[in-house]
């Protein structure tokens, strides 16, 4: 298990011990607490149908962290990249949006790369050169996070995936846990194996965001909404299913199903759309006062109007993202 550089009797496995987390969380105002995002940061090489190629920083968890920071939330990113030129590009990109990189995250031999190949409609398929692990030594944020998010490759790819699950479990005493499977078939085990890993993370999570395409890949025989209903019975307060141009639906543990449409938009490409939606989901629940372990009962009891307002804003955020090239989520000023 990977640990922070400064380990005391009050820290366990790279995070504060649950009892200490709860004590500190009660002493820190919610607006002073931050988000901790865990997972891969890499460089996207985008190959377009017209033959042009561009490079820009990417990776699902990093995109979520960027989206949250642009919405004026404090964010710490625990990730894994190198000190090469592409790593420097990632570090600069994160700094420009106000994301704090957890010390120790730049220890990789080289920075990972994902090649996104766009078809004529702007839809992306991916080829990866990626290695993922939780840093051998990393420094815990000074105060327990209000929310901990993970997803995609870093949540299921070893050797880091086991550490990610343990970090989530250790933070459950103080933080809301959010998860987006964001499957990448070329890097993940076959669907039946990945499904078991994903189900375990779903049981740990308070809120899950997933695309209908991901649900179909995980279980082609199941209707995506039926799959979401099953997940909502396994522990989360809500499972939010994104359906591209058909909008999104939240399925809650209390039996609510809240649907919103997708705003009409001219699509440049879909890179980062789901990640920006995820960042908006965390931000919306944050604004509603529903984050933090102490708010878990209120999150579970949230009603239709709360979910509709949160999802409508998420849909606006995703629409802005797909209207321009690359994973480029909007700022709070653009939404206001």
C-alpha positions as CSV (number, residue, x, y, z in Angstrom):
1,X,0.0,0.0,0.0
2,X,1.3,3.4,-0.9
3,X,1.6,6.0,1.9
4,X,2.2,9.7,2.3
5,X,5.7,11.0,3.1
6,X,4.7,12.1,6.6
7,X,3.0,9.2,8.3
8,X,2.0,9.6,11.9
9,X,0.0,7.5,14.3
10,X,-3.1,9.4,13.1
11,X,-2.6,8.4,9.5
12,X,-3.3,5.1,7.8
13,X,-2.5,3.9,4.3
14,X,-2.1,7.4,2.8
15,X,-5.2,8.9,4.4
16,X,-6.2,10.1,7.8
17,X,-7.7,7.4,10.0
18,X,-11.5,7.5,9.9
19,X,-11.9,8.8,13.5
20,X,-9.5,11.6,12.9
21,X,-11.2,12.4,9.6
22,X,-14.6,12.8,11.3
23,X,-13.2,15.0,14.1
24,X,-11.4,17.3,11.7
25,X,-14.3,17.4,9.3
26,X,-16.6,18.8,12.0
27,X,-14.0,21.6,12.6
28,X,-13.8,22.7,9.0
29,X,-16.6,24.6,7.4
30,X,-17.9,22.9,4.2
31,X,-16.9,25.9,2.0
32,X,-13.3,25.5,3.2
33,X,-13.1,21.8,2.4
34,X,-12.0,20.6,-0.9
35,X,-12.4,17.8,-3.4
36,X,-9.9,15.0,-3.8
37,X,-9.8,13.4,-7.3
38,X,-7.9,10.2,-7.9
39,X,-6.9,8.8,-11.2
40,X,-5.0,9.1,-14.5
41,X,-3.7,12.3,-16.1
42,X,-2.3,11.9,-19.6
43,X,-1.9,13.6,-23.0
44,X,-4.6,13.2,-25.6
45,X,-3.4,13.0,-29.1
46,X,-6.5,13.8,-31.3
47,X,-6.5,12.5,-34.9
48,X,-9.3,14.1,-36.8
49,X,-11.1,12.8,-39.9
50,X,-9.5,15.5,-42.0
51,X,-6.0,14.2,-41.1
52,X,-5.0,16.9,-38.6
53,X,-3.5,15.9,-35.2
54,X,-3.3,17.9,-32.0
55,X,-2.1,17.2,-28.5
56,X,-3.6,18.4,-25.2
57,X,-3.8,17.2,-21.6
58,X,-6.6,14.8,-20.8
59,X,-7.6,11.7,-18.8
60,X,-11.0,11.3,-17.2
61,X,-10.2,12.1,-13.6
62,X,-8.0,15.0,-14.5
63,X,-10.8,16.4,-16.7
64,X,-13.2,16.1,-13.8
65,X,-10.7,18.0,-11.5
66,X,-10.3,20.7,-14.2
67,X,-14.1,21.0,-14.5
68,X,-14.5,21.4,-10.8
69,X,-11.7,24.0,-10.5
70,X,-13.2,26.1,-13.3
71,X,-16.5,26.0,-11.3
72,X,-14.5,27.6,-8.4
73,X,-14.1,24.5,-6.3
74,X,-10.9,23.7,-4.4
75,X,-9.5,20.5,-5.9
76,X,-6.5,18.2,-5.2
77,X,-5.6,15.7,-7.9
78,X,-3.8,12.5,-6.9
79,X,-2.4,11.2,-10.2
80,X,0.6,9.7,-12.0
81,X,2.7,11.4,-14.7
82,X,6.3,12.1,-15.6
83,X,8.6,15.0,-15.5
84,X,9.0,14.9,-19.3
85,X,7.7,17.5,-21.7
86,X,4.3,16.1,-21.8
87,X,4.2,15.9,-18.0
88,X,5.2,19.6,-17.9
89,X,2.3,20.3,-20.2
90,X,-0.1,18.5,-17.8
91,X,1.3,20.4,-14.8
92,X,0.9,23.7,-16.5
93,X,-2.6,22.9,-17.6
94,X,-3.7,21.9,-14.1
95,X,-2.1,25.0,-12.6
96,X,-3.8,27.3,-15.1
97,X,-7.2,26.1,-14.0
98,X,-6.3,26.1,-10.3
99,X,-6.0,22.4,-9.6
100,X,-3.5,21.4,-6.9
101,X,-1.4,18.3,-7.8
102,X,-0.9,16.1,-4.8
103,X,2.9,16.0,-4.1
104,X,4.4,12.7,-5.4
105,X,2.1,12.5,-8.4
106,X,5.0,13.3,-10.9
107,X,7.1,10.1,-10.3
108,X,6.2,8.2,-13.5
109,X,9.0,7.1,-15.9
110,X,7.1,8.8,-18.7
111,X,3.7,10.5,-19.2
112,X,0.9,8.4,-20.5
113,X,-0.7,9.0,-23.9
114,X,-4.2,8.4,-25.2
115,X,-4.8,8.7,-29.0
116,X,-8.4,9.7,-29.7
117,X,-9.4,9.0,-33.3
118,X,-12.4,11.1,-34.3
119,X,-14.9,10.0,-37.0
120,X,-16.8,12.4,-39.2
121,X,-19.4,13.0,-36.5
122,X,-16.8,13.9,-33.9
123,X,-17.2,10.7,-31.9
124,X,-14.0,9.4,-30.4
125,X,-12.4,6.0,-30.1
126,X,-9.2,5.6,-28.0
127,X,-5.8,3.8,-28.2
128,X,-3.7,4.1,-25.0
129,X,0.0,3.9,-24.0
130,X,-0.7,4.1,-20.2
131,X,0.8,3.1,-16.9
132,X,-1.1,3.8,-13.7
133,X,-0.2,3.5,-10.0
134,X,-0.8,5.5,-6.8
135,X,2.5,7.3,-6.0
136,X,4.7,5.4,-3.6
137,X,4.8,8.4,-1.3
138,X,2.2,11.1,-1.3
139,X,1.1,13.9,1.1
140,X,-2.5,13.8,2.4
141,X,-4.4,17.1,2.0
142,X,-4.3,19.1,5.3
143,X,-8.0,18.7,5.9
144,X,-10.3,15.8,5.1
145,X,-11.9,16.3,1.6
146,X,-15.6,17.0,1.4
147,X,-15.9,14.7,-1.7
148,X,-13.6,12.0,-3.2
149,X,-14.0,11.2,-6.8
150,X,-12.5,8.4,-9.0
151,X,-13.2,6.7,-12.2
152,X,-12.2,5.3,-15.5
153,X,-8.9,3.6,-16.0
154,X,-7.3,4.4,-12.6
155,X,-10.2,2.8,-10.8
156,X,-9.7,-0.7,-12.3
157,X,-6.1,-0.9,-13.7
158,X,-3.5,-2.4,-11.4
159,X,-1.3,-1.8,-9.6
160,X,-3.1,1.3,-8.7
161,X,-6.7,0.1,-8.6
162,X,-6.4,-1.7,-5.3
163,X,-5.0,1.4,-3.6
164,X,-7.8,3.5,-5.1
165,X,-10.4,1.3,-3.5
166,X,-8.7,1.4,-0.1
167,X,-8.4,5.2,-0.3
168,X,-12.1,5.5,-1.0
169,X,-13.0,3.2,1.9
170,X,-10.8,5.1,4.3
171,X,-12.4,8.5,3.3
172,X,-16.0,7.2,3.6
173,X,-16.2,8.4,7.3
174,X,-15.9,12.1,6.3
175,X,-16.5,12.4,2.5
176,X,-19.1,11.8,-0.1
177,X,-17.7,9.3,-2.6
178,X,-18.4,9.6,-6.3
179,X,-17.5,7.3,-9.2
180,X,-17.7,7.2,-13.0
181,X,-16.8,3.9,-14.6
182,X,-16.1,5.6,-17.9
183,X,-15.0,2.2,-19.5
184,X,-12.1,2.0,-21.9
185,X,-12.4,-1.5,-23.4
186,X,-8.9,-1.5,-24.9
187,X,-7.4,-1.1,-21.5
188,X,-9.8,-3.0,-19.2
189,X,-10.4,-6.7,-18.7
190,X,-13.3,-8.4,-20.5
191,X,-16.7,-7.1,-19.6
192,X,-17.6,-9.9,-17.2
193,X,-14.3,-9.3,-15.2
194,X,-14.6,-5.5,-15.3
195,X,-18.2,-5.6,-14.2
196,X,-17.2,-7.3,-10.9
197,X,-14.6,-4.6,-10.3
198,X,-17.1,-1.9,-11.2
199,X,-19.8,-3.4,-8.9
200,X,-17.4,-3.3,-6.0
201,X,-16.7,0.4,-6.5
202,X,-20.4,1.1,-6.9
203,X,-21.1,-0.4,-3.5
204,X,-18.6,2.0,-2.0
205,X,-20.0,5.1,-3.7
206,X,-22.7,7.6,-2.8
207,X,-23.2,8.9,-6.4
208,X,-22.4,7.1,-9.6
209,X,-22.4,8.7,-13.1
210,X,-22.4,6.3,-16.0
211,X,-23.2,6.5,-19.8
212,X,-25.7,4.2,-21.3
213,X,-22.9,3.0,-23.7
214,X,-20.8,1.9,-20.7
215,X,-23.8,0.0,-19.2
216,X,-24.4,-1.8,-22.5
217,X,-20.7,-2.8,-22.7
218,X,-20.7,-4.1,-19.1
219,X,-23.9,-6.1,-19.7
220,X,-25.2,-6.2,-23.3
221,X,-28.2,-8.3,-22.2
222,X,-29.5,-5.8,-19.6
223,X,-31.5,-2.7,-20.3
224,X,-29.3,0.3,-19.2
225,X,-32.0,1.7,-16.8
226,X,-32.6,-1.7,-15.3
227,X,-28.8,-2.0,-14.7
228,X,-28.9,1.5,-13.1
229,X,-31.8,0.5,-10.9
230,X,-29.8,-2.5,-9.7
231,X,-26.8,-0.3,-8.9
232,X,-29.0,2.1,-7.0
233,X,-30.1,-0.8,-4.8
234,X,-26.5,-1.7,-3.9
235,X,-25.5,1.4,-1.8
236,X,-25.4,4.6,-3.8
237,X,-28.0,7.4,-3.1
238,X,-28.3,7.9,-6.9
239,X,-27.0,6.5,-10.2
240,X,-27.1,9.1,-13.0
241,X,-27.2,7.7,-16.6
242,X,-26.1,10.0,-19.4
243,X,-27.6,9.2,-22.8
244,X,-25.8,11.5,-25.3
245,X,-28.3,13.6,-27.3
246,X,-31.2,12.0,-25.3
247,X,-30.2,13.7,-22.1
248,X,-29.8,12.1,-18.7
249,X,-31.7,10.4,-16.0
250,X,-31.1,10.0,-12.2
251,X,-32.2,6.8,-10.6
252,X,-32.3,7.1,-6.8
253,X,-32.2,4.6,-4.0
254,X,-35.6,5.9,-2.9
255,X,-37.2,5.0,-6.3
256,X,-37.2,8.4,-8.0
257,X,-36.4,8.6,-11.7
258,X,-35.7,12.1,-12.9
259,X,-35.1,12.8,-16.6
260,X,-33.8,15.9,-18.3
261,X,-33.2,16.6,-22.1
262,X,-29.9,17.5,-23.7
263,X,-29.8,21.1,-25.0
264,X,-29.5,21.4,-28.8
265,X,-25.9,22.1,-29.7
266,X,-23.6,22.1,-32.7
267,X,-21.1,19.3,-31.8
268,X,-17.4,19.9,-32.4
269,X,-16.5,16.7,-30.7
270,X,-17.5,14.6,-27.7
271,X,-14.1,14.5,-25.9
272,X,-14.5,15.2,-22.2
273,X,-18.3,15.6,-22.4
274,X,-19.0,13.0,-19.7
275,X,-16.2,14.3,-17.5
276,X,-17.5,17.8,-17.6
277,X,-21.0,16.4,-16.7
278,X,-19.4,14.6,-13.8
279,X,-17.7,17.8,-12.6
280,X,-21.0,19.6,-12.9
281,X,-22.8,16.8,-10.9
282,X,-20.3,17.1,-8.0
283,X,-20.6,20.9,-8.1
284,X,-24.4,20.9,-8.2
285,X,-24.6,18.6,-5.2
286,X,-22.0,20.8,-3.5
287,X,-24.2,23.9,-4.1
288,X,-27.2,22.0,-2.8
289,X,-25.4,21.3,0.5
290,X,-25.5,17.6,0.0
291,X,-21.8,16.7,0.2
292,X,-19.9,15.3,3.1
293,X,-20.5,12.1,5.1
294,X,-22.7,14.0,7.6
295,X,-25.0,14.9,4.7
296,X,-25.4,11.3,3.5
297,X,-29.0,11.0,4.7
298,X,-30.0,14.3,3.1
299,X,-28.4,13.2,-0.2
300,X,-30.4,9.9,-0.1
301,X,-33.6,11.8,0.5
302,X,-33.1,14.5,-2.1
303,X,-36.3,15.1,-4.1
304,X,-37.2,15.4,-7.7
305,X,-36.7,19.2,-7.9
306,X,-33.2,19.0,-6.5
307,X,-32.2,16.3,-9.0
308,X,-33.8,18.1,-11.9
309,X,-32.0,21.4,-11.2
310,X,-28.7,19.6,-10.8
311,X,-29.1,17.6,-13.9
312,X,-30.2,20.5,-16.1
313,X,-27.1,22.4,-15.1
314,X,-24.9,19.4,-15.8
315,X,-26.5,19.1,-19.3
316,X,-25.7,22.8,-20.0
317,X,-22.1,22.2,-18.9
318,X,-21.8,19.1,-21.2
319,X,-23.4,21.0,-24.1
320,X,-20.8,23.8,-23.8
321,X,-18.0,21.2,-23.7
322,X,-19.1,19.4,-26.9
323,X,-19.6,22.7,-28.7
324,X,-15.8,23.2,-28.8
325,X,-12.8,21.0,-29.5
326,X,-11.2,18.9,-26.8
327,X,-11.9,18.4,-23.1
328,X,-12.5,22.1,-22.4
329,X,-15.2,22.5,-19.7
330,X,-16.8,25.8,-19.0
331,X,-16.0,28.2,-16.2
332,X,-18.5,29.4,-13.6
333,X,-18.5,32.8,-15.4
334,X,-19.6,31.2,-18.7
335,X,-22.6,29.5,-16.9
336,X,-23.6,32.6,-14.9
